[in-house]
């Protein structure tokens, strides 16, 4: 690669790191979030997508469309009328759902520090004085009251929710796994910006090896686990998946369903982890066809995990280029 290209790439990376630092470490990031919030409320007064709750034997999962493509969630014990909010970035929308459901908010689970996931922590925790704010102490979560570590469990009524450390998008990123056993239903994964329908988050504070390890944590969960992601990216992500695996029939079927949903502005979550294994390229770095099409092949050391990390890095690079077109 010519030295001029390396120089340009380094310049772009320096600018990118500078702006990311401003977003995450100064109040400019908060002001940008507030601007996003105002614009989204004006453009989508009823939310960017039409969503449907899922009810499982006394447990309700309610997706709340916020900002331009984010999802917050209420997890409700319908017998105790207690609720947990996940990533409540628009406190007004989340509070409206709390009042409509007639529940008491007792906990906020924050996947990571970015304002489009944590921006509502202050207003909701002030309004609901007994509400606890959970998240990683490594991630500078706004108004954090109860730090969590890997495998810690949060209990609210019948809800048993396990925190899993999944660094990469941010250093302290957590996902939350609602155990389905107490209510005899499917477990639910609230994945923040780690995993989306047919996609995964950018690696802002880690490297490909870190992100691969976090994705493998999710791959260890059951096929029937429901995936509740932090964003509505399904159509764009499946379009990219079609570029790297054009003959994947599972992806084609899912794309047809997603396109029908989006024509009516309906949300596309949840999917299942079993589905994601069949078409999400970021969960398929072990697949020979994808390795042959994109990967560098096993290195001289025969380190399979290293070659999978290289493939993941290449997928991320291609995805970023695909989005910019």
C-alpha positions as CSV (number, residue, x, y, z in Angstrom):
1,X,0.0,0.0,0.0
2,X,1.5,3.4,-0.9
3,X,2.8,5.6,1.9
4,X,0.3,8.3,1.0
5,X,-2.6,6.0,1.6
6,X,-1.2,5.0,5.0
7,X,-0.8,8.7,5.9
8,X,-4.4,9.5,4.8
9,X,-5.7,6.5,6.8
10,X,-3.8,7.6,9.9
11,X,-5.2,11.2,9.5
12,X,-8.7,9.9,9.2
13,X,-8.3,7.7,12.3
14,X,-6.9,10.6,14.3
15,X,-9.9,12.8,13.4
16,X,-12.3,9.9,14.2
17,X,-10.7,9.3,17.6
18,X,-10.8,13.1,18.3
19,X,-14.6,13.3,17.6
20,X,-15.3,10.1,19.5
21,X,-13.5,11.4,22.5
22,X,-15.5,14.6,22.4
23,X,-18.8,12.6,22.2
24,X,-18.0,10.3,25.1
25,X,-15.9,12.5,27.4
26,X,-17.3,16.0,27.1
27,X,-20.7,17.7,27.4
28,X,-20.6,18.2,23.6
29,X,-21.7,14.6,23.3
30,X,-24.7,15.3,25.6
31,X,-25.7,18.4,23.6
32,X,-25.5,16.3,20.4
33,X,-27.8,13.7,22.0
34,X,-30.3,16.4,23.1
35,X,-30.4,17.6,19.5
36,X,-31.0,14.1,18.2
37,X,-33.8,13.7,20.8
38,X,-35.6,16.9,19.7
39,X,-35.4,16.1,16.0
40,X,-36.6,12.5,16.5
41,X,-39.6,13.6,18.7
42,X,-40.6,16.1,15.9
43,X,-40.1,13.6,13.1
44,X,-41.5,10.5,14.8
45,X,-44.1,11.7,17.4
46,X,-45.3,8.1,17.8
47,X,-41.9,6.5,17.4
48,X,-39.9,5.4,14.3
49,X,-41.5,1.9,14.2
50,X,-44.7,0.1,15.2
51,X,-43.8,-2.5,17.8
52,X,-45.6,-5.4,19.5
53,X,-45.0,-6.6,23.1
54,X,-44.3,-10.3,23.8
55,X,-46.1,-11.9,26.8
56,X,-44.9,-15.0,28.5
57,X,-46.8,-16.4,31.4
58,X,-46.6,-13.3,33.6
59,X,-43.6,-11.6,32.0
60,X,-44.0,-8.9,29.3
61,X,-41.3,-7.5,27.1
62,X,-42.3,-4.2,25.6
63,X,-40.0,-2.6,22.9
64,X,-40.1,1.2,22.8
65,X,-39.0,2.9,19.6
66,X,-36.9,6.0,20.5
67,X,-34.7,8.5,18.7
68,X,-34.4,7.8,14.9
69,X,-33.7,4.0,15.1
70,X,-33.0,3.0,18.8
71,X,-35.0,0.6,20.9
72,X,-35.5,0.9,24.7
73,X,-37.3,-1.9,26.5
74,X,-39.6,-2.4,29.5
75,X,-39.4,-5.9,31.1
76,X,-42.4,-6.3,33.3
77,X,-43.4,-8.8,36.0
78,X,-47.1,-8.5,35.3
79,X,-48.2,-10.0,38.6
80,X,-46.1,-7.8,40.8
81,X,-46.5,-4.8,38.4
82,X,-42.8,-4.1,38.6
83,X,-40.7,-3.0,35.6
84,X,-37.1,-2.8,34.5
85,X,-36.1,-0.4,31.7
86,X,-33.2,-1.2,29.4
87,X,-31.3,1.7,27.8
88,X,-34.0,4.3,28.3
89,X,-32.6,7.0,26.0
90,X,-35.8,9.0,25.7
91,X,-37.2,9.4,29.2
92,X,-40.5,10.9,28.0
93,X,-41.3,7.9,25.8
94,X,-40.3,5.4,28.5
95,X,-42.3,7.2,31.1
96,X,-45.4,7.2,28.8
97,X,-45.1,3.4,28.5
98,X,-44.7,3.1,32.3
99,X,-47.8,5.0,32.9
100,X,-49.8,3.2,30.2
101,X,-48.8,-0.2,31.7
102,X,-49.5,1.0,35.2
103,X,-46.2,-0.4,36.6
104,X,-43.6,0.8,39.0
105,X,-40.1,1.3,37.6
106,X,-37.6,-0.2,40.0
107,X,-34.4,-0.6,37.9
108,X,-32.6,0.7,34.8
109,X,-30.2,-1.6,33.0
110,X,-27.7,0.3,30.9
111,X,-25.7,-1.7,28.3
112,X,-23.1,1.1,27.8
113,X,-22.3,4.8,28.3
114,X,-23.2,6.2,24.9
115,X,-25.9,8.9,25.2
116,X,-28.3,7.2,22.8
117,X,-28.5,4.4,25.4
118,X,-28.0,6.2,28.7
119,X,-29.5,9.7,28.1
120,X,-32.7,9.1,30.1
121,X,-31.0,7.8,33.3
122,X,-31.0,11.1,35.0
123,X,-34.7,12.1,34.5
124,X,-36.1,8.6,35.2
125,X,-34.0,8.0,38.3
126,X,-35.0,11.4,39.7
127,X,-38.7,10.8,38.9
128,X,-38.6,7.3,40.4
129,X,-36.7,7.8,43.6
130,X,-36.3,4.1,44.5
131,X,-35.1,3.2,41.0
132,X,-31.6,1.6,40.8
133,X,-29.3,2.3,37.8
134,X,-27.2,-0.7,36.9
135,X,-24.3,-0.9,34.5
136,X,-20.5,-1.5,34.2
137,X,-18.2,0.6,36.5
138,X,-15.7,0.6,33.6
139,X,-18.1,2.5,31.3
140,X,-18.9,5.9,33.0
141,X,-22.6,5.2,33.0
142,X,-24.5,8.4,33.9
143,X,-26.2,8.2,37.3
144,X,-24.9,4.7,38.0
145,X,-25.9,3.5,41.5
146,X,-25.3,-0.3,41.3
147,X,-22.2,-1.4,39.4
148,X,-22.3,-4.9,37.8
149,X,-19.6,-7.4,36.9
150,X,-19.7,-10.4,34.5
151,X,-22.3,-13.0,35.6
152,X,-23.9,-10.7,38.3
153,X,-27.7,-11.3,38.5
154,X,-30.4,-8.6,39.0
155,X,-33.6,-9.9,40.6
156,X,-36.9,-8.0,40.3
157,X,-40.0,-10.1,41.2
158,X,-39.9,-13.1,39.0
159,X,-37.3,-11.6,36.7
160,X,-33.8,-13.0,36.9
161,X,-31.5,-11.0,34.7
162,X,-27.8,-11.9,34.2
163,X,-25.2,-9.3,33.1
164,X,-22.6,-10.6,30.7
165,X,-19.5,-8.6,30.0
166,X,-19.1,-8.1,26.2
167,X,-16.4,-5.4,25.7
168,X,-15.5,-4.1,22.2
169,X,-18.1,-1.5,21.3
170,X,-17.1,0.1,24.6
171,X,-14.7,-1.2,27.3
172,X,-17.5,-1.8,29.7
173,X,-20.3,-2.9,27.4
174,X,-22.8,-5.4,29.0
175,X,-25.6,-7.4,27.6
176,X,-28.5,-8.6,29.8
177,X,-29.9,-12.1,29.7
178,X,-33.5,-12.6,31.1
179,X,-33.7,-16.2,32.3
180,X,-36.7,-17.9,30.8
181,X,-36.9,-20.8,33.3
182,X,-38.9,-18.9,36.0
183,X,-41.7,-18.2,33.6
184,X,-41.3,-21.3,31.4
185,X,-40.6,-19.3,28.3
186,X,-37.7,-18.4,26.0
187,X,-34.8,-16.5,27.5
188,X,-34.3,-13.0,26.2
189,X,-31.1,-11.3,25.3
190,X,-31.0,-7.5,25.4
191,X,-27.9,-6.9,23.4
192,X,-27.4,-3.1,23.2
193,X,-24.8,-2.4,20.5
194,X,-23.1,-5.7,20.6
195,X,-25.4,-7.6,18.3
196,X,-28.2,-6.6,15.9
197,X,-30.4,-8.5,13.5
198,X,-27.8,-9.7,11.0
199,X,-25.1,-7.3,12.3
200,X,-22.9,-6.3,15.2
201,X,-21.7,-3.0,16.6
202,X,-18.5,-1.1,15.7
203,X,-15.4,-1.7,17.8
204,X,-14.8,1.7,19.3
205,X,-12.9,0.6,22.4
206,X,-11.2,-2.7,21.7
207,X,-10.0,-4.8,18.8
208,X,-11.2,-7.6,16.6
209,X,-10.1,-10.2,19.1
210,X,-12.0,-8.5,21.9
211,X,-15.2,-8.3,19.8
212,X,-14.9,-11.9,18.6
213,X,-14.7,-13.1,22.2
214,X,-17.8,-11.1,23.1
215,X,-19.7,-12.4,20.1
216,X,-18.6,-16.0,21.1
217,X,-20.2,-15.3,24.5
218,X,-23.5,-14.8,22.8
219,X,-22.9,-17.8,20.5
220,X,-22.9,-20.0,23.7
221,X,-26.5,-19.2,24.4
222,X,-29.5,-21.4,23.2
223,X,-30.9,-21.2,19.7
224,X,-34.4,-20.3,21.1
225,X,-33.0,-17.2,22.9
226,X,-34.9,-14.1,21.7
227,X,-32.6,-11.2,20.5
228,X,-33.8,-7.7,21.4
229,X,-31.2,-5.3,19.9
230,X,-30.5,-1.7,20.6
231,X,-31.2,-0.5,17.0
232,X,-33.5,-1.0,14.0
233,X,-30.8,-1.9,11.4
234,X,-32.3,-5.1,10.0
235,X,-32.8,-4.1,6.4
236,X,-29.5,-2.5,5.9
237,X,-27.7,-5.3,7.7
238,X,-29.3,-8.0,5.6
239,X,-28.4,-6.1,2.5
240,X,-24.8,-6.3,3.5
241,X,-25.1,-10.0,4.4
242,X,-26.3,-10.6,0.9
243,X,-23.1,-9.1,-0.5
244,X,-20.8,-11.4,1.4
245,X,-23.0,-14.5,1.3
246,X,-25.2,-14.0,-1.9
247,X,-26.4,-17.7,-1.9
248,X,-27.5,-17.8,1.7
249,X,-31.2,-18.8,1.4
250,X,-31.9,-18.2,5.1
251,X,-30.8,-14.6,4.6
252,X,-33.0,-14.2,1.5
253,X,-36.1,-15.5,3.3
254,X,-35.4,-13.2,6.3
255,X,-34.9,-10.2,4.0
256,X,-38.2,-10.7,2.3
257,X,-40.0,-10.8,5.7
258,X,-38.1,-7.7,6.9
259,X,-38.9,-5.7,3.8
260,X,-42.6,-6.5,4.2
261,X,-42.4,-5.3,7.8
262,X,-40.5,-2.1,7.0
263,X,-42.9,-1.2,4.2
264,X,-45.5,-0.8,7.0
265,X,-43.0,0.7,9.4
266,X,-43.2,-2.3,11.7
267,X,-40.3,-3.3,13.9
268,X,-38.3,-6.4,13.2
269,X,-37.4,-7.5,16.7
270,X,-37.1,-10.0,18.1
271,X,-35.2,-12.6,16.1
272,X,-33.7,-15.7,17.6
273,X,-30.1,-16.6,18.1
274,X,-30.8,-19.8,16.0
275,X,-31.9,-17.5,13.1
276,X,-28.9,-15.2,13.6
277,X,-26.5,-18.2,13.3
278,X,-27.9,-18.9,9.9
279,X,-27.5,-15.5,8.3
280,X,-25.6,-13.0,10.5
281,X,-22.1,-12.9,8.9
282,X,-20.6,-11.6,12.2
283,X,-21.6,-14.8,13.9
284,X,-20.4,-17.0,11.0
285,X,-16.6,-16.4,11.0
286,X,-16.2,-20.1,11.6
287,X,-18.0,-21.0,8.4
288,X,-15.7,-22.3,5.7
289,X,-17.5,-20.6,2.8
290,X,-17.1,-17.2,4.4
291,X,-13.5,-17.8,5.3
292,X,-12.7,-18.8,1.7
293,X,-14.5,-15.8,0.3
294,X,-13.0,-13.1,2.5
295,X,-10.6,-14.5,5.1
296,X,-6.8,-14.6,5.0
297,X,-6.8,-18.3,5.8
298,X,-5.1,-19.9,8.8
299,X,-1.8,-18.3,9.6
300,X,1.5,-20.2,9.9
301,X,0.8,-20.8,13.6
302,X,-2.5,-22.5,12.8
303,X,-4.3,-20.2,15.3
304,X,-7.9,-20.5,14.2
305,X,-9.1,-17.8,16.6
306,X,-6.6,-15.4,15.2
307,X,-7.8,-16.0,11.6
308,X,-11.5,-15.7,12.7
309,X,-10.5,-12.3,14.3
310,X,-8.9,-11.2,11.0
311,X,-12.1,-12.2,9.2
312,X,-14.3,-10.3,11.6
313,X,-12.1,-7.2,11.1
314,X,-12.4,-7.5,7.3
315,X,-16.2,-7.9,7.6
316,X,-16.4,-4.8,9.7
317,X,-14.3,-2.9,7.2
318,X,-16.5,-4.0,4.3
319,X,-19.7,-3.2,6.3
320,X,-18.5,0.4,7.0
321,X,-17.8,0.8,3.2
322,X,-21.2,-0.7,2.3
323,X,-22.9,1.8,4.6
324,X,-21.1,4.8,3.2
325,X,-22.3,4.1,-0.4
